[in-house]
């Protein structure tokens, strides 16, 4: 049966709780925060990040002095 707990820390921050029987630590969040987190997880598609990853790689490649060497190594290993 659930037990009500009074809280002394900030209401906006998650509450850390340890089960005394198992010593397992849990993090409690408000139900509305949990629903937002769950909704974000269900809506996430990794393909949405591809344009951002491409932009970061393009910017990094533009200032990488060793990039030509990497490309040469990759071409040489494909020829074998």
C-alpha positions, -999 to +999 in steps of 0.1 A: +000+000+000+014+034-010+027+056+018+024+094+017+057+112+022+061+149+032+088+166+013+114+191+025+133+197-007+123+218-037+090+207-053+104+211-088+133+188-082+130+150-083+129+132-050+155+104-044+142+075-024+159+044-011+140+012-004+152+001+030+145-035+023+164-038-009+187-007-008+175+001-043+175+038-052+146+054-070+140+088-084+104+101-081+091+128-104+057+145-106+032+127-127+030+155-153+068+155-157+067+117-161+041+119-188+061+145-207+092+124-205+073+093-217+058+112-246+092+125-257+105+089-257+077+076-278+079+104-303+117+102-308+130+091-342+168+089-344+166+099-381+155+133-369+191+138-357+208+130-390+209+166-403+224+178-371+250+151-371+259+159-408+263+196-399+286+188-370+307+164-390+309+189-419+321+217-395+346+194-379+359+181-412+364+217-424+390+223-397+406+189-394+442+190-407+445+152-408+413+146-428+431+140-461+452+113-444+420+096-431+405+097-466+437+083-481+438+054-455+402+046-462+407+045-499+438+023-496+420-003-474+391-005-498+415-013-527+429-043-509 
